[in-house]
């Protein structure tokens, strides 16, 4: 969802008819926002992938505790 929102924000100057003199500052800010968002999304993805390695084996079998 966030990726779609970032892509749509890129079209704001065209949709709201910004003056062409403001395009440069807008797209520089947009690029900075995109880089920062990508950095954090990649970090969250790596964290999510890492947590899959730490699945806990349940200590119960059919509701009863094992004796090991």
N, C-alpha and C positions, 0 to 999 in steps of 0.2 A: 504494500500500500504506500509506503514511504517513497519507494522508487517512482511510482506513478505520479505522486505529488511533485517530486523534484522535477520530473520531465515536464509536467504541466506548467510549473512555475517558469520554465524556460521560455514559454510562449507568451507570458504576460506583456512584454513590450509591444508585441504585435497586436494582441487582443485589445489592449487599452490605449493603443496608438501613442506610445511614448515618442517624444521628439528624438530624432536621430542623434542629437548631441548627447543624449543620456544613455544611449546603447552601451557605450564603452564602460561606464561606471557600473551599469546594471550587470553586464555580463562578466565583469571582473569579480563583482560581489557574488554572482551566481556560481562562478567557477570555484571560488573559495568555499562557499557553502557546500557545493557538490563534493569537493575533495574531502572536507571534514566529515560529511555524512558518509561517504564511501569508507573512510578510515574506520569510523565507529561501526558501521554495518559489517565490515569485514571482521572487526574485533569480536562483535557479538556472534557472528557465524563461527569463528574459530573456537570461541568459548563453548558454544552449543555443541559443536562436533567433539570437543574434548570431554564434555560431561557424559557423552554416550559411553566413554570408556570406563566410567566409574559406576556402572550399574551394580547395585547391591544384590547379592543372591539372597533370596528370602530364607529366613530361618525356620519357617513353618512349612509343613507339607499337609495339605488338606486341613488346615486349621489347627494342627497339633505340632508342638515343638519337637524338633529332632533331638536326639540324645548325643550328638557328636560334639 
